[in-house]
Amino acid sequence: MSTIEETSRRRVEDYERERRASSKRGRRKINFSLLNIGKGIDMPFILIIFVLLAIGITMMFSASYPVAFYEIGDSYYYLKRQLIFAGIGLVIMIAVSFVDYHYYHRFAAIILGLSYFALMLVLVLPSQAGGVHRWIGVGMFGIQASEISKFAIILFMAHWGSRYYDKMDTVKYGVLPGAAVFISTAALLLLEPHYSCIVICALLTVIMMFVSGIKIKWLAIGAAALAVIIVLLWVTGGLTYAMQRMDGWGQALNEDLDRDMWNSTWQTRNSLYAIGSGGLFGLGLGQSRQKYLYLPEPQNDFIFAIVCEELGLVGAVIILLIFALLVWRGVIISLRARDRFGKLLGIGLISHIGLQVILNILVITDWLPNTGISLPFFSYGGSSLLTLMFEMGVILSVSRTSNIEKA
């Protein structure tokens, strides 16, 4: 081979090597230009978020203005605060979408530790109504410690599952770490007490362990062990608060209830009245009757009952379909992420949304006990909405580096 041919061959090889290296660097780099946001962010996902947020705020105001006027003297009280939360949440979501989600990979253990600290901190703070310890007061607002725990569990399990993916089917690397994180978190939540969050954390842990590669047999063994623990707590009186919340479950429409049971099922009964009176097309936006002090706290966990009353079955199904689109798009983004950590993190975060929607619907229809599970984008509350928007920002960050062709 001549010297000229050898030189030419080397130049071609150097060029190809540099091109491949440049391509890899380009795939890892996030576009930080706000002017080019549409080229890097998943627009269908963010549009669905805007639609749900707009409908949610509208329905929250419709459900809340009678109780806001009665209790506070300002019909717009909850609307004004929720708009502030939503505005801050949108800023957080967009800002977080520009942060490379791999940074969370590095700090997963620290964030989990912060969640433990928050859960322990609320236990030494003054209790709230009902003797529960759940909120950390920050000026006029409050942060619910359990919201941090949900994200921390998803993040740590995604971190661990991506790091030890090939060993996740073993007891040492797969079963014990997941069990340790859930049990320690659940123990602190039990002291608050906050049983609905324990249920959500348990389901999130199972989902994350399953998608990380753990076989079903280990999950079945874990479920059996958890059932034994629940029975022991029930026998020893450790579930007194939970049993009180289960009083009247499935009996809301019975006619032969005593006075105490009638009062215990008041909220669920009026929720079912609202759902039933909505019919096929509803009474019309703003026309609910149950929100006029019949259904307690209609702007919170039972807001979807007002949605059913005002928009009917058709409106409720459309909203659920929009939620389904959000989950579907989130799963697509996650599955097309460029690494395993992005896949696991995205699936965990979008599963959180889907779980809360399903559990909320089951509660308001009396398929589950009244356990206080909010409806994403709809229920009033600052800490839950801000945490939700942060999580959506993380998924959008994953979408910036995923293999999705933007239209």
N, C-alpha and C positions, 0 to 999 in steps of 0.2 A: 504494500500500500504506500502511495507517495506521501510526502510530507504535507502537501496541500490537502489531500483527501483526509489525512489524519487530523489536521487542524480543523477542517470543516466539520468532521464528525464530532469532535470535542465541543465545538461551538454549539452544535445542535443539541448535544446532551446537556450542556450547561444551561441552554435556554429552556429546555423542557423541565429541568430540575428547578430552576428559578420560577417558572410558570406554575408548577405544582405547589411550591412553597407559598407563592403569592396567593394562589387560590385558597389554600388552607387558612392563611391569615385573614383573607377577606371573608371567609365563612364564619370565623369566630368574632369578627368585629361587628359592633352594633352601630347603626347609623344614628348619630346623636343630633341630627338636624331636625328641628321642629317643622321646617318648611317641607321636608321630605317624609313627613310622618306616614303618609298614605302608602309610601313605597316600602316601609319596613314593618308596619303594624298590620295585624289581621283585621281588616275593616268590617267584615261580616260580624265578627265577634263583638267588636266595640259598638256597632250599630244596635245589636240585640241588647247590649247592656243599657244603652241610652233609651231604648223603647221600654224596657222593663222598669228603669228608674223613673221615667216620665209617668207611666201608668201607675206605678207604685206610689209616687208622691200624690198624684191626683186622688187615688182611692184612699190613701191615708188621711188626706184632708177631708174628703167626704165622710169618712167614718168618724173623724175626731172632733169636728167643730161643735156638735151639741155638748159633748162632755167637757170640752175645753171652755165653752161659755159658762156651763153650769159650775164647774169647779174653780175656774180661774178668772172668768169674766172677759175672756178674750178668745173669740172663736178661731182666730188665726194663730194661737199660741203654738200648737204642735206643728203647724205648717211652716211657720217662720223658722223654728229650730231645725226642722228636718231639711229645709232648703239650705240652711247654713251647713249642716252635716253633709248634704249632698254636694254642695259646692267644694267644701274642703276635700271630700272623698274623691271627686273628679280630678282635682289637682294632684292628690296623692297617687291616684291610679295612673295618670299620664306620666308623672315623675318616676314612679316605680317601673313603668314600662321601659324606660330608658336605662335602667340599671341592669347590667348583665346578671342574670339569675344565678350564675355560678358563684357569685359572692356569698350567697346563702349557703352554698355547699361548704364553704370554709367555716362558717360560723354557726352551723347547725347545733352543735353541742352547747354553745354559749346561749343561743336562743332558747333551747330547751331548759337550760339552767335558769334563765330569766323567767320562764313560765312557772317554774317551781317557786322561785322567789315571790312572784306575784300571788300565787295561790297561798303561800304561807303568810304573806303580808296582810291579806284580807282577813285572816283568822284573828289577828291581833287588833284590827280596826273595829270601831263600834259596829254593832250589827244593824241591819236595816229592818224594814217591816217584816214581821213574821219570824224574827230571830235568826235570819240567814246572814251569812258573811260572803258577799259576792263582789262588792264594788270598791274601787279605789277612787276616792274623791280627788278631782283636779279642778279647783276653782268651782265654777258653776256646773261643771260637767263631771261625769264619772266614767271610769274604765272598768269593764267587767273582766276580771282576771281570766275567766274560763275561755274568753275569745282568743287570748294569747295561746292558751294551751292547745286548742284545736290546730292552729297553724303550726305550733312547735312540734306536735306529734307528726303531722304530715311531712314537715321539713326533715325531721330527724330520720323518719323511716325511709324517705326518699334518698337521703344522704347515705344511710347504712345499706339500703338495698342496692344502690348503684355501686357502692364500694365493695361489697361482698356478695355480688349477685350469684357467683358460681358456688357459693357456700351457704346460700340462704335456706337450703333444704335440710340443714343440719341443726341440731339442738343448740349448739354453742353459738353459731353465728346468725341463725334465723329465728328460732323460737324464743330463746332466753332474752335477747335484747328487746324484742317487741313486747314480750310479756312484762319485762321489768319497767319499761317506759309507761305502759298502760296501767299497771298495778300501782305504781308510785303516784301517777297523776290521779287515778281514781280514788286512792286513799285520801289525798288532799281535798278532792272534790266532795268526798263523803262527809268531811268535817264541816263543809260550808252550811248546809248540804246542797248539792246541785245534781240531782239524779238524772235529769234530762241530758246534761252535758256528759255524764258518765256513759250514757247510752250512745251518744254521738261519737265520743272518743273510742268506745269499744268497736263500733262499726267501722270507723275510719282506720283503726289499727288492723282490723281483719282485712279490709280492702287493700291497704298498703302491703301487708304481709303476703296476700294472695298474688298481687300483681308483681311482687318482688321475687316470686318463684317458690314460695312455701307450698307444700302439698296440702291437700284438703284434710288428710288424716290428722295433721298437727292442729289445724284449726278446729276440727271436731273434738279432739282431746281438750283443747283450750276451752271450748264452749261447755263441755261437760264439767270441767274444773270450775268454771265461772258459775255454773248452775249450782254446784255444791256450796260454793261460797255464799251465794245469795240465800240458799236455804238456811245455812248456819246463821247468817245475819238476821234472817227473819225470825228464827227460833229464839235467838238471844235478845231480840228487841232492838237490833241495830238498824232496822228499816222502819222505825216508827213513823218518821216524817213521810217516807214514801208510801206507806200504807194509808196514811191520812189523805194523800193526794189521790189514791186509788178508790177512796170511798165513793160509791155511786157509779163507778165505771160500768157502762153498758145499761144503766137503769134510768137514764135521764127522762125517758118518755113514759116510764111506769106511772100508773095513776094511784097506786096504793102505798106511796112512800110516806114515812113519818116526817115530822117537821125538820129535824136535823138533816135527814137525807135529802129532803126537798131543797134545802138551802145549799147543800154540798153540790147538788147537780144543777144549780141555777144557771151558771154560765154555759155549761154544755147544752142544757135544754134550750136556752135562747139562741144558741148557735144553730141548733138543728131547726128551730122555728125560722130563723133567717134564711137558711139554705132552702128549706121547703117552700117558703113563701115566694122565693124568687122565680120559681117556675122555669119555663124554657128561655124566655128573653128578659126576665127581670122586671123590677118595678121602675127602673130608670135611674140614671146617675143622680145621686143625691136624694133619692126617694126612700131610702131604707127607713123602716119603723123601729127595728130592734136597736139601732144605735142611740135612740133617745132614752138612755139610762136603763134599758132592759138588759142589754148585753154589756157586762162590765168590761172596761178597758178595750173597747172595740178597735182602737188604733194599734194595738199590740198583737199578741199571739193569735187572736181570733178575727183578724181583719179580713181573712178570706171568706168568712161567713157573710160579711157585709158585701163583699164582691159578688158572691152568689146571689144575694138578695137583690142587689141593684142591677147587675148585668145578666143574671140568670145562668142557666146551664151552658148556653152557647158562649157567653162572655167568659165564664170560668174555664171552659175547655180551651178557648183560644189562648188565654193567659198560660194555662198549663202547657200548651203546645209551644209557646214562646220559650218557656223554661226548658222544655225538651230540646228545642233548637240550640239554646245556649249550652246545654250539657253536651249535645252532639258535637257542636263546633269546638268546644273545649277539648273533647276527646280526640278529635281529628288533629287539632294543634299539637296535643301532647304526643300522639303516636308518631307524628312526623318531626318531632324534635330531633336534633342532631346527636344527642347523647342520652344514655339511660337515665341520668339524673333528671334531665328535663322531662322525659316521658313520665317518670314516677311522680315528680313534683306536680306536673300539670294534671295528671289523672287524679291525684289525691285532692287537689284544690277544687277541681270541678265536681268531684264526688261529694265533697262537703256541701256544695250548693244543692245537688240533687237529693242528698239525704235529708237536708232540712226541709226542703219542699215536700217530700213524701211524708215525713214524720208530722209536719204541721197539718197537712190535709187529713191524716189519720186521726190526729187529736181533735180537730174541730168537728169531725164526723163521728166521734165517740168510738172509733176503732182502737184507740189508745187512750190511756188515762190522761187527764189534763196535767201535762208536765212542763208547760212553759217553753215551747219551742217556737222561735220567731220565724216569720216568712221572709226570705231574702228579698231586698229591694222594696218591700211593702210595709213591714212592721216598723213602728216608730222606735227609734233608739240610735244614739250617736255611736257608741262603741261598736255595736254590731254592724252598722252601715260602714263605718270607717274601716273596720277590719275586712269586711267584704270587698270594698273597693281596692284595698291594698292587695288582696288575694287576686282580684281580677287584673291588677297591674302586673303581678308576677306572671300570670298566664300570657298576658300580652307581651311581656319580655321574652317568654319562650317562643311566642309566635314570630318575633323578629329574627330568630335564628333557625326557624323550622324550614322544612322543604316544601312550603306551600307557595304556589305561584299566585301572586297577588293580581287581581283583575285590574 
